[in-house]
């Protein structure tokens, strides 16, 4: 079972914004660059990098999505109390 994941994310206010961004990323836009340009989270200045985290460190919706992704995958929009996140899973550790 995966015990740690390393992820980056982009936080925006609306699902429409998140969907548009995901499409841009799937069409070649750099995830880190997009995070620096639009993310509402302070991590955006670091390309959205959140580093490694284990279960229990993030809000449930975010954590559930991150721990059910494959390395290199970008999530569909994930709604939390903060807004809508696109999550990019960069690594896992068992």
C-alpha positions, 0 to 999 in steps of 0.5 A: 500500500502506498504510504506517501505521495508527492503531488503538485496542485493548482487551486482555482475558484470554479470548476470551469476554470479547473476544467479549462486548465486541465484541457490546456495542460493536456494540450501541452501547457506546463503544469508548474507554469500554470500553477505559477500563473493562476493558482490561489495557493501559496504553493503556486509560486513553487509550481504547485509543489506540495512535496511528500505527504501521508494520509491524514495531512490533507483535507479528505477530498484532496487526499482521497484523490491523490492516493487513488492516482497513478504517477504522472496523472493529472486529476479531474477537478477536486472540490474542497472547502478551498475551491477546485484543485487539479492534482498532478501526482509526481511520485509515490513511496511504499 
